[in-house]
Amino acid sequence: MSDPLATLLADLEAARNLQGDDMENVQRSVALHALDAAHRYFAAIGVEDLLRAPFLHLIGAIQDIEQRRTNPLLSPGPFHEAQNAQRTRQLDTAEFVMAAFAVTVLSDGGTPTDKALEEMAAVIGTTKDRLREFRKNIGKGRASEDAKREYAEWRATRRRFKEMSADKFVETMKDKAKRLHLQKG
């Protein structure tokens, strides 16, 4: 009998390595394969059916979408937002938060803020002014709750690695930005 964890890791690696010309469909296929691998892993280690049911529902919903059928699980749901708030995809928010904090780290490390803004705006594919505005909004508490939470997480991470130079820390952040950008498709 094979090791369920080893099988899960192999299946996740296989999912990650799926390729194709249509990035949106590849991302969906990767997600579907990864969810299926997780579901099979939970079954292999004895997690009861009722606890695995949400995975099956999500797998079915993704398959419905692939076959051009609507599924309420993946339809936009009720969304309550502050009036005039901007709707932003989660990965976009993650990129902007990362870039805004990187500007702070670089500035604290002696890089002129304008130069840091320009550098990080280029990394995430936006304008310096747009990143400056986002950073200002975070500083004044006008960002989304997700953005504020992620910014606080970056701050905590920086405190854990305070001995790392600003440049080295930001290089690590840039690597994360590249991965986020690839996930966006």
C-alpha positions as CSV (number, residue, x, y, z in Angstrom):
1,M,0.0,0.0,0.0
2,S,1.4,3.4,-1.0
3,D,1.9,6.3,1.4
4,P,-1.1,8.7,1.0
5,L,1.0,11.8,1.7
6,A,3.6,10.8,-0.9
7,T,0.7,10.2,-3.4
8,L,-0.8,13.6,-2.6
9,L,2.5,15.4,-3.1
10,A,3.1,13.6,-6.4
11,D,-0.4,14.4,-7.6
12,L,0.0,18.1,-6.6
13,E,3.3,18.2,-8.4
14,A,1.6,16.7,-11.5
15,A,-1.2,19.2,-11.2
16,R,1.3,22.1,-11.0
17,N,3.1,20.9,-14.1
18,L,0.0,20.8,-16.3
19,Q,0.5,22.9,-19.4
20,G,-1.5,24.3,-22.2
21,D,-2.0,27.4,-24.5
22,D,-5.0,28.8,-22.7
23,M,-3.9,30.1,-19.4
24,E,-7.4,30.4,-17.9
25,N,-8.2,26.8,-18.7
26,V,-4.8,25.6,-17.5
27,Q,-5.3,27.4,-14.2
28,R,-8.7,25.8,-13.8
29,S,-7.3,22.3,-14.7
30,V,-4.5,22.8,-12.2
31,A,-7.0,23.7,-9.5
32,L,-9.3,20.9,-10.4
33,H,-6.5,18.3,-10.3
34,A,-5.2,19.7,-7.0
35,L,-8.7,19.6,-5.4
36,D,-9.2,16.1,-6.6
37,A,-5.8,15.1,-5.2
38,A,-6.7,16.6,-1.8
39,H,-10.1,14.9,-1.9
40,R,-8.5,11.5,-2.7
41,Y,-5.9,12.0,0.1
42,F,-8.6,12.8,2.7
43,A,-10.4,9.6,1.6
44,A,-7.2,7.6,1.8
45,I,-6.6,8.6,5.4
46,G,-10.1,7.9,6.4
47,V,-11.9,11.3,6.5
48,E,-15.6,10.6,6.4
49,D,-17.7,11.4,3.3
50,L,-19.6,14.2,4.9
51,L,-16.4,16.1,5.8
52,R,-15.1,15.6,2.2
53,A,-18.4,16.7,0.6
54,P,-17.4,20.4,0.1
55,F,-14.4,19.2,-2.0
56,L,-16.8,17.1,-4.2
57,H,-19.1,20.1,-4.6
58,L,-16.3,22.4,-5.6
59,I,-14.9,19.8,-8.0
60,G,-18.3,19.3,-9.6
61,A,-18.8,23.1,-9.9
62,I,-15.5,23.5,-11.7
63,Q,-16.4,20.6,-14.0
64,D,-19.7,22.3,-14.7
65,I,-17.9,25.6,-15.6
66,E,-15.6,23.6,-17.9
67,Q,-18.7,22.2,-19.7
68,R,-20.2,25.7,-19.9
69,R,-22.9,24.9,-17.3
70,T,-23.6,27.4,-14.6
71,N,-23.2,26.4,-11.0
72,P,-24.4,28.6,-8.1
73,L,-21.3,27.6,-6.1
74,L,-19.1,29.5,-8.5
75,S,-21.5,32.3,-9.3
76,P,-21.0,35.8,-7.8
77,G,-22.8,35.8,-4.5
78,P,-24.2,38.4,-2.3
79,F,-21.5,41.0,-1.7
80,H,-21.8,43.8,0.8
81,E,-19.3,46.5,0.4
82,A,-18.9,50.0,1.5
83,Q,-20.5,52.6,-0.8
84,N,-18.0,53.7,-3.5
85,A,-15.5,50.9,-2.5
86,Q,-13.6,49.5,-5.4
87,R,-13.9,45.8,-6.2
88,T,-10.5,44.3,-6.6
89,R,-9.5,40.7,-7.3
90,Q,-7.7,39.1,-4.3
91,L,-4.5,38.5,-6.3
92,D,-4.4,42.1,-7.4
93,T,-4.8,43.2,-3.8
94,A,-2.0,40.8,-2.7
95,E,0.3,42.3,-5.4
96,F,-0.4,45.8,-4.4
97,V,0.0,45.2,-0.7
98,M,3.3,43.4,-1.3
99,A,4.5,46.2,-3.5
100,A,3.4,48.9,-1.1
101,F,5.2,47.2,1.8
102,A,8.3,46.7,-0.4
103,V,8.4,50.4,-1.0
104,T,8.3,51.0,2.8
105,V,11.1,48.5,3.3
106,L,13.2,50.0,0.6
107,S,12.5,53.6,1.9
108,D,13.5,52.5,5.4
109,G,16.6,51.0,3.9
110,G,17.7,54.3,2.4
111,T,16.2,54.1,-1.2
112,P,14.4,57.3,-2.1
113,T,10.6,56.7,-2.0
114,D,10.0,57.9,-5.5
115,K,12.7,55.4,-6.8
116,A,11.2,52.6,-4.7
117,L,7.7,53.4,-6.0
118,E,8.9,53.3,-9.6
119,E,10.8,50.0,-9.1
120,M,7.9,48.2,-7.4
121,A,5.3,49.6,-9.8
122,A,7.2,48.1,-12.7
123,V,7.4,44.7,-10.8
124,I,3.6,44.5,-10.5
125,G,2.8,46.2,-13.8
126,T,1.1,49.4,-12.7
127,T,1.9,53.0,-12.6
128,K,4.0,54.7,-9.9
129,D,1.0,57.1,-9.2
130,R,-1.4,54.2,-8.7
131,L,0.9,52.4,-6.3
132,R,1.5,55.7,-4.5
133,E,-2.2,56.2,-4.1
134,F,-2.7,52.6,-2.9
135,R,0.1,53.0,-0.4
136,K,-1.4,56.3,0.9
137,N,-4.8,54.6,1.3
138,I,-3.3,51.8,3.3
139,G,-1.4,54.3,5.5
140,K,-4.6,56.2,6.2
141,G,-6.7,53.0,6.9
142,R,-8.8,53.5,3.7
143,A,-7.9,50.1,2.2
144,S,-10.0,47.0,2.2
145,E,-9.9,44.7,5.3
146,D,-8.0,42.1,3.3
147,A,-5.4,44.7,2.3
148,K,-4.9,45.9,5.8
149,R,-4.6,42.3,7.1
150,E,-2.1,41.4,4.5
151,Y,-0.1,44.5,5.1
152,A,0.0,43.7,8.8
153,E,1.2,40.2,7.9
154,W,4.0,41.6,5.8
155,R,5.0,43.9,8.7
156,A,5.1,40.9,11.0
157,T,7.2,38.9,8.5
158,R,9.7,41.8,8.2
159,R,10.0,41.9,12.0
160,R,10.9,38.2,12.0
161,F,13.6,38.8,9.4
162,K,14.8,42.2,10.6
163,E,18.4,41.1,10.3
164,M,18.0,40.7,6.6
165,S,18.9,43.7,4.5
166,A,16.2,45.7,2.9
167,D,17.4,44.8,-0.6
168,K,17.5,41.1,0.1
169,F,14.1,41.1,1.8
170,V,12.6,43.0,-1.2
171,E,14.2,40.5,-3.7
172,T,12.3,37.8,-1.9
173,M,9.1,39.9,-2.1
174,K,9.7,40.4,-5.9
175,D,10.0,36.6,-6.3
176,K,6.6,36.3,-4.6
177,A,5.2,39.0,-6.9
178,K,6.3,37.1,-9.9
179,R,4.5,34.0,-8.6
180,L,1.4,36.0,-7.9
181,H,1.5,37.5,-11.4
182,L,1.8,34.0,-12.9
183,Q,-1.2,32.8,-10.9
184,K,-3.3,35.8,-12.2
185,G,-2.8,34.6,-15.8
